[in-house]
Amino acid sequence: MAVLSTLSSLPALLRVFLDKYPKSLQDLKKPRSIARVLITFAVLNALRKIINNRYFHPLSHIPSSILSSTYFFTALGVYSGRSHYFLPSTHKRHGKIVRLAPDIVSVADKDAIREILVTADYPKSEIHEGLELYNQHNLFSSRNKDFHKNRRRLVAPAFGLQYLRSLEPIMHDCIQVLIKKIDEILEDPRTVQKGAKVLPPGHINICSFMNRLSLDIIGETAFGESFQMVKEDNHPIPKQMARSLKRSMQQTFNPWMRWLLPLDYSFIQFSVDRVKVRRDAGEAGRRADLLQFLIDAQANERANGDGETGDDYADMISGKLTDQAVQTEALVFLIAGSETSSTAMTNTLMYLVNNPKTLHRLREEIDQVTTSNPPEALPTYDQVRNLPYLAACINESMRLRPVAATGLPREVTEDKVMGGYLIPKGTIVLAQIPQLHWSEEYFPRPKEYIPERWLAEGESPFPPVQDFTFYPFSAGTRNCVGKNFAMMEMKMILATVVKRYEIEAVPRQRTDYVQFITTALATESYVIKMKRRQQQRA
């Protein structure tokens, strides 16, 4: 240990360096000698950091592998988007509290996670700072509690039931476009699905269509215009946005990427332009969408004498709806409201086609509540909002494949004991949601897709799901403000697909997934067989 302690200091490493390469230092004019000097110093300094992090860091008492002594492997996992594949085995080997990197601890203990997200309600970590737009706080990225409280108070009514009902016609219009497109493909086997390889007749890349439909819906509900992704799949903004957000996440632990692959945030101009067009149109341009809600909320704030003060920083921290704030939050709706719900819908359909009995039971439930509908009518939100088995199917897919596949990062604001270990102030803790969702301690037969576990007592084969073991939309004050919107969208779309089409599994497909901002299938593809149900024809 004395040797390790000696090596952990920079002067000691310099002495080793000087003893080993005196000639290199005496002859600095030789390029080869200079390179030898620099490489040796870099290696020794890296070794010093690894030894210090492993044995002398304030978190060195927490179980870990030697890989946690450096950020290299964390950076590699974030770059690949596959960190979540290593976490289960890490926790299985080292326990519920595991150190992943020098200042990052993964927490899979139920009580500790509840404390992190709910009781102590720790702020988001510095990881989120890379997701700020215009250098402005927003509901998703902000770590400031006062800002988040004030901004959420202004925005939350947009996701209340009354306002969401006004968005139902918009969602129906977008779903009708999807139906028309899928029917077109099914009726004409020669139709090539844009952006996909040539598929056999009756085969539909449902992952692609769920992604594109979600983008069209969020485009309509946030900005009042569809991206026409279901029809054309060629609008530049969604693809540019996805690419930039992926890179921003990768750069969190790979700063070298900022030099080689700088971020392109030009998609922000889309939001700026949409806000300007809406303001210039005045009353004639009013729409029942989220952008209009923000513009009206800003106008009310100003009319009540509670608008901007002119101090940009103070206005931002206090959550004032400045012009930049309106542009930013509208864009955040687009970012947060597309891939999350589309991935959840794709996962649910994937599980349904591979569990025909579950699919049959869900279809019976949907048919029963829509039996009096005209042949081509879509299920309404009121018809599907409280369907227990539909909700169970969605919950079970979000349990097996949670949006936060690598956990929810929070920063400890005080020295805290969790699971018997002291966690120093400033440590990033990952509330390891997937490990709860997959735990036999809380979910019998955890790896199986069993929606019945979510039904009322007497209908479920298992005891009721315990509180604070399921976090599909996070928890505490930082839970997802758009969760009601997401559930509305998922229920209406899934009910439509299940009622209107016979769907079957296509074997031998990849189902591995990645996470950058949210999770997504690695191949961006999942193909199912589809055909119109005969009783649905007019």
TIGUKOL-721726 format. One record per residue (C-alpha): residue in three letters; x, y, z. Coordinates in steps of 0.02 Angstrom, whole numbers, padded with zeros to 5 digits, always signed. Layout:
N
ALAXYZ
...
//
This chain:
538
MET+00000+00000+00000
ALA+00146+00116+00035
VAL+00203+00093-00144
LEU+00030+00135-00210
SER+00022+00289-00100
THR+00190+00346-00170
LEU+00137+00319-00349
SER-00027+00412-00323
SER+00065+00579-00305
LEU+00120+00682-00454
PRO+00296+00719-00386
ALA+00327+00533-00365
LEU+00278+00500-00544
LEU+00393+00639-00603
ARG+00538+00560-00509
VAL+00503+00393-00592
PHE+00492+00482-00758
LEU+00656+00577-00734
ASP+00750+00422-00677
LYS+00691+00321-00825
TYR+00718+00447-00965
PRO+00859+00568-00921
LYS+00930+00566-01097
SER+00762+00612-01173
LEU+00753+00766-01065
GLN+00929+00819-01105
ASP+00901+00814-01292
LEU+00734+00900-01325
LYS+00777+00938-01506
LYS+00747+00758-01562
PRO+00564+00731-01611
ARG+00572+00548-01564
SER+00635+00591-01391
ILE+00500+00722-01367
ALA+00366+00599-01418
ARG+00439+00470-01299
VAL+00435+00598-01158
LEU+00256+00649-01189
ILE+00188+00472-01210
THR+00276+00412-01053
PHE+00214+00559-00952
ALA+00035+00532-01014
VAL+00040+00347-00971
LEU+00112+00378-00798
ASN-00014+00516-00763
ALA-00157+00404-00817
LEU-00090+00267-00705
ARG-00080+00391-00561
LYS-00262+00439-00585
ILE-00319+00258-00593
ILE-00226+00213-00434
ASN-00290+00366-00344
ASN-00470+00335-00399
ARG-00460+00152-00355
TYR-00385+00164-00181
PHE-00391+00344-00117
HIS-00549+00421-00190
PRO-00694+00463-00070
LEU-00797+00330-00162
SER-00663+00195-00157
HIS-00757+00103-00017
ILE-00905+00066-00131
PRO-00902-00104-00220
SER-00839-00092-00399
SER-00728-00168-00530
ILE-00561-00093-00578
LEU-00649-00021-00732
SER-00732+00109-00619
SER-00563+00190-00586
THR-00572+00283-00752
TYR-00705+00367-00858
PHE-00641+00276-01013
PHE-00763+00131-01004
THR-00909+00243-00957
ALA-00867+00353-01106
LEU-00858+00200-01218
GLY-01029+00140-01158
VAL-01108+00311-01183
TYR-01032+00327-01356
SER-01103+00158-01409
GLY-01270+00186-01321
ARG-01258+00013-01241
SER-01210+00047-01060
HIS-01372-00033-01003
TYR-01316-00205-01062
PHE-01174-00207-00934
LEU-01268-00141-00783
PRO-01368-00298-00735
SER-01213-00407-00723
THR-01120-00269-00630
HIS-01257-00261-00497
LYS-01271-00449-00489
ARG-01085-00461-00454
HIS-01065-00314-00334
GLY-01235-00281-00255
LYS-01370-00147-00257
ILE-01248-00002-00234
VAL-01109-00003-00364
ARG-00978+00123-00417
LEU-00973+00140-00608
ALA-00847+00281-00632
PRO-00741+00393-00519
ASP-00890+00504-00469
ILE-01039+00399-00526
VAL-01133+00273-00418
SER-01272+00160-00482
VAL-01410+00130-00354
ALA-01530-00017-00371
ASP-01600-00015-00194
LYS-01787+00021-00185
ASP-01781+00132-00030
ALA-01628+00227-00092
ILE-01709+00260-00262
ARG-01865+00325-00177
GLU-01757+00443-00074
ILE-01661+00501-00227
LEU-01814+00538-00334
VAL-01953+00576-00209
THR-01903+00607-00029
ALA-01742+00706-00052
ASP-01789+00750-00232
TYR-01609+00778-00284
PRO-01580+00891-00434
LYS-01532+00826-00604
SER-01347+00801-00633
GLU-01227+00904-00738
ILE-01252+00775-00875
HIS-01411+00868-00922
GLU-01323+01034-00951
GLY-01273+00978-01125
LEU-01457+00975-01172
GLU-01489+01159-01143
LEU-01542+01259-01296
TYR-01499+01442-01325
ASN-01398+01424-01164
GLN-01567+01430-01080
HIS-01636+01319-00943
ASN-01786+01215-00995
LEU-01902+01094-00909
PHE-01799+00944-00961
SER-01622+01006-00930
SER-01633+01128-00785
ARG-01550+01084-00620
ASN-01618+01238-00532
LYS-01767+01193-00422
ASP-01841+01368-00417
PHE-01835+01380-00606
HIS-01913+01209-00629
LYS-02052+01245-00504
ASN-02099+01410-00588
ARG-02086+01347-00766
ARG-02184+01188-00729
ARG-02321+01290-00647
LEU-02342+01385-00810
VAL-02330+01236-00927
ALA-02418+01096-00831
PRO-02597+01153-00875
ALA-02557+01111-01058
PHE-02556+00928-01008
GLY-02714+00929-00905
LEU-02860+00821-00961
GLN-02964+00968-01022
TYR-02828+01035-01136
LEU-02778+00862-01196
ARG-02957+00832-01254
SER-02939+00980-01372
LEU-02791+00889-01454
GLU-02890+00731-01491
PRO-02949+00787-01665
ILE-02768+00827-01711
MET-02712+00654-01657
HIS-02856+00573-01752
ASP-02808+00664-01911
CYS-02628+00602-01896
ILE-02684+00423-01860
GLN-02797+00427-02013
VAL-02645+00469-02120
LEU-02557+00317-02047
ILE-02704+00203-02086
LYS-02714+00266-02263
LYS-02528+00237-02289
ILE-02529+00061-02216
ASP-02685+00014-02314
GLU-02602+00077-02472
ILE-02452-00037-02441
LEU-02562-00186-02399
GLU-02672-00165-02552
ASP-02527-00143-02673
PRO-02384-00265-02638
ARG-02275-00170-02762
THR-02271-00018-02647
VAL-02096+00011-02580
GLN-02090+00073-02402
LYS-01983+00228-02405
GLY-01823+00213-02306
ALA-01838+00025-02286
LYS-01774-00125-02379
VAL-01897-00211-02495
LEU-02016-00312-02387
PRO-02130-00457-02435
PRO-02315-00420-02459
GLY-02406-00387-02297
HIS-02247-00349-02201
ILE-02238-00178-02117
ASN-02092-00097-02028
ILE-02200-00044-01881
CYS-02051+00034-01790
SER-02025+00157-01932
PHE-02210+00201-01939
MET-02225+00226-01750
ASN-02074+00343-01755
ARG-02142+00442-01900
LEU-02319+00450-01833
SER-02257+00515-01664
LEU-02158+00650-01753
ASP-02310+00703-01854
ILE-02419+00708-01698
ILE-02295+00809-01597
GLY-02269+00924-01746
GLU-02456+00956-01757
THR-02487+00969-01570
ALA-02332+01072-01531
PHE-02315+01183-01685
GLY-02477+01166-01780
GLU-02401+01081-01932
SER-02359+00901-01975
PHE-02186+00850-02031
GLN-02272+00735-02158
MET-02157+00595-02102
VAL-02287+00458-02123
LYS-02321+00513-02302
GLU-02148+00564-02361
ASP-02017+00529-02226
ASN-01903+00664-02294
HIS-01921+00816-02180
PRO-01744+00870-02130
ILE-01782+00935-01955
PRO-01819+00770-01863
LYS-01665+00683-01931
GLN-01552+00833-01897
MET-01622+00850-01722
ALA-01598+00665-01682
ARG-01419+00667-01746
SER-01373+00822-01644
LEU-01452+00759-01484
LYS-01363+00592-01502
ARG-01197+00681-01521
SER-01231+00797-01374
MET-01257+00645-01262
GLN-01101+00559-01328
GLN-00999+00717-01297
THR-01046+00717-01113
PHE-00910+00588-01079
ASN-00815+00606-01243
PRO-00765+00790-01253
TRP-00643+00755-01396
MET-00796+00737-01507
ARG-00828+00924-01492
TRP-00676+00954-01601
LEU-00705+00815-01727
LEU-00896+00816-01735
PRO-00962+00986-01679
LEU-01146+00999-01638
ASP-01265+01069-01767
TYR-01405+01159-01676
SER-01473+01244-01831
PHE-01636+01146-01807
ILE-01674+01272-01669
GLN-01715+01397-01806
PHE-01868+01292-01848
SER-01944+01337-01680
VAL-01895+01521-01698
ASP-01979+01529-01868
ARG-02138+01440-01810
VAL-02159+01560-01664
LYS-02134+01711-01776
VAL-02261+01648-01904
ARG-02389+01618-01767
ARG-02365+01790-01689
ASP-02373+01877-01858
ALA-02536+01788-01901
GLY-02621+01855-01744
GLU-02798+01794-01710
ALA-02814+01722-01885
GLY-02672+01601-01849
ARG-02734+01534-01683
ARG-02725+01345-01662
ALA-02771+01225-01523
ASP-02592+01169-01495
LEU-02454+01182-01366
LEU-02367+01327-01451
GLN-02526+01430-01441
PHE-02541+01382-01258
LEU-02366+01449-01223
ILE-02397+01610-01321
ASP-02560+01639-01227
ALA-02476+01601-01060
GLN-02340+01727-01101
ALA-02470+01858-01147
ASN-02564+01828-00985
GLU-02403+01840-00886
ARG-02364+02008-00964
ALA-02542+02072-00947
ASN-02539+02032-00761
GLY-02379+02132-00738
ASP-02277+01975-00705
GLY-02180+01971-00868
GLU-01996+01995-00907
THR-01895+02119-00804
GLY-01758+02149-00932
ASP-01628+02053-00832
ASP-01605+01901-00945
TYR-01524+01790-00814
ALA-01648+01835-00677
ASP-01793+01808-00797
MET-01725+01638-00846
ILE-01697+01578-00667
SER-01869+01637-00613
GLY-01950+01542-00757
LYS-02021+01693-00849
LEU-02093+01651-01020
THR-01977+01757-01123
ASP-01977+01744-01313
GLN-01830+01624-01303
ALA-01919+01523-01169
VAL-02071+01499-01282
GLN-01960+01444-01425
THR-01860+01328-01313
GLU-02005+01242-01224
ALA-02097+01212-01387
LEU-01941+01129-01454
VAL-01921+01026-01295
PHE-02098+00959-01322
LEU-02041+00901-01493
ILE-01881+00821-01427
ALA-01957+00736-01276
GLY-02125+00691-01351
SER-02079+00592-01505
GLU-01952+00453-01482
THR-02007+00406-01305
SER-02187+00364-01348
SER-02145+00289-01518
THR-02020+00169-01440
ALA-02145+00119-01306
MET-02277+00084-01439
THR-02156-00017-01545
ASN-02105-00119-01392
THR-02287-00150-01346
LEU-02330-00211-01520
MET-02174-00318-01521
TYR-02228-00404-01359
LEU-02408-00421-01419
VAL-02368-00510-01582
ASN-02256-00630-01487
ASN-02392-00665-01359
PRO-02549-00707-01463
LYS-02659-00745-01311
THR-02621-00574-01239
LEU-02657-00494-01407
HIS-02823-00586-01421
ARG-02878-00530-01247
LEU-02831-00349-01284
ARG-02926-00352-01448
GLU-03082-00418-01361
GLU-03073-00276-01235
ILE-03057-00145-01372
ASP-03193-00223-01480
GLN-03312-00223-01334
VAL-03301-00036-01301
THR-03304+00012-01487
THR-03440-00107-01545
SER-03563+00033-01584
ASN-03437+00136-01683
PRO-03461+00157-01872
PRO-03351+00035-01971
GLU-03212+00159-02010
ALA-03221+00261-01850
LEU-03067+00270-01741
PRO-03076+00230-01555
THR-03101+00388-01455
TYR-02998+00437-01305
ASP-03147+00420-01190
GLN-03172+00242-01251
VAL-02994+00186-01219
ARG-02935+00300-01079
ASN-02984+00184-00937
LEU-02967+00013-01019
PRO-02876-00091-00887
TYR-02798-00220-01002
LEU-02737-00091-01128
ALA-02653+00004-00986
ALA-02582-00160-00921
CYS-02505-00203-01090
ILE-02422-00032-01100
ASN-02361-00039-00919
GLU-02285-00210-00944
SER-02188-00157-01098
MET-02124-00002-01007
ARG-02074-00113-00861
LEU-01973-00229-00971
ARG-01900-00089-01076
PRO-01899+00072-00974
VAL-01861+00235-01062
ALA-01718+00269-00941
ALA-01622+00111-00984
THR-01464+00167-00894
GLY-01552+00247-00747
LEU-01599+00425-00697
PRO-01446+00532-00652
ARG-01460+00645-00500
GLU-01331+00741-00399
VAL-01320+00717-00211
THR-01325+00888-00126
GLU-01263+00828+00044
ASP-01163+00686+00117
LYS-01286+00542+00125
VAL-01287+00360+00180
MET-01372+00245+00054
GLY-01380+00058+00075
GLY-01249+00069+00212
TYR-01125+00169+00107
LEU-01077+00350+00127
ILE-01111+00447-00033
PRO-01017+00614-00030
LYS-01096+00777-00084
GLY-01078+00808-00272
THR-01083+00625-00320
ILE-01190+00579-00471
VAL-01308+00438-00424
LEU-01399+00338-00556
ALA-01572+00287-00493
GLN-01566+00117-00574
ILE-01748+00098-00628
PRO-01723-00055-00740
GLN-01649-00156-00597
LEU-01808-00127-00496
HIS-01918-00170-00644
TRP-01825-00334-00673
SER-01808-00386-00492
GLU-01883-00552-00435
GLU-01902-00470-00265
TYR-02040-00357-00333
PHE-02099-00438-00495
PRO-02127-00627-00502
ARG-02060-00701-00664
PRO-01983-00532-00704
LYS-01916-00573-00878
GLU-02087-00625-00945
TYR-02217-00513-01026
ILE-02369-00537-00913
PRO-02488-00387-00920
GLU-02605-00474-00797
ARG-02487-00425-00656
TRP-02557-00247-00673
LEU-02740-00296-00655
ALA-02843-00275-00498
GLU-02827-00399-00356
GLY-02922-00556-00398
GLU-02887-00539-00584
SER-02698-00544-00567
PRO-02600-00705-00537
PHE-02479-00609-00426
PRO-02490-00499-00272
PRO-02521-00314-00308
VAL-02370-00220-00376
GLN-02281-00133-00233
ASP-02273+00056-00224
PHE-02109+00137-00278
THR-02052-00009-00385
PHE-02115+00054-00553
TYR-02055+00219-00628
PRO-02110+00232-00811
PHE-02108+00422-00805
SER-01985+00453-00663
ALA-02056+00521-00498
GLY-02054+00670-00380
THR-02058+00849-00441
ARG-01953+00801-00593
ASN-02073+00671-00660
CYS-02121+00685-00843
VAL-02239+00833-00866
GLY-02302+00756-01029
LYS-02347+00584-00962
ASN-02535+00610-00986
PHE-02503+00664-01165
ALA-02394+00511-01195
MET-02522+00390-01122
MET-02662+00470-01224
GLU-02561+00453-01383
MET-02508+00274-01349
LYS-02681+00214-01301
MET-02766+00290-01453
ILE-02637+00226-01578
LEU-02619+00051-01506
ALA-02808+00031-01493
THR-02826+00083-01675
VAL-02692-00038-01738
VAL-02756-00186-01636
LYS-02938-00156-01683
ARG-02911-00125-01867
TYR-02777-00253-01912
GLU-02730-00434-01887
ILE-02549-00429-01835
GLU-02422-00570-01823
ALA-02240-00591-01777
VAL-02101-00606-01905
PRO-01963-00720-01836
ARG-01776-00692-01822
GLN-01770-00504-01798
ARG-01649-00404-01695
THR-01725-00329-01539
ASP-01570-00252-01458
TYR-01585-00070-01414
VAL-01479+00082-01378
GLN-01497+00234-01268
PHE-01434+00409-01301
ILE-01566+00534-01246
THR-01700+00399-01243
THR-01704+00217-01295
ALA-01731+00155-01473
LEU-01710-00007-01568
ALA-01531-00016-01629
THR-01585-00059-01807
GLU-01730+00066-01806
SER-01831-00077-01878
TYR-01959-00203-01818
VAL-02064-00289-01950
ILE-02233-00371-01920
LYS-02362-00451-02033
MET-02521-00350-02051
LYS-02687-00369-02141
ARG-02856-00286-02127
ARG-02983-00371-02015
GLN-03132-00421-02120
GLN-03262-00356-01998
GLN-03183-00184-02008
ARG-03219-00157-02192
ALA-03357-00035-02235
//
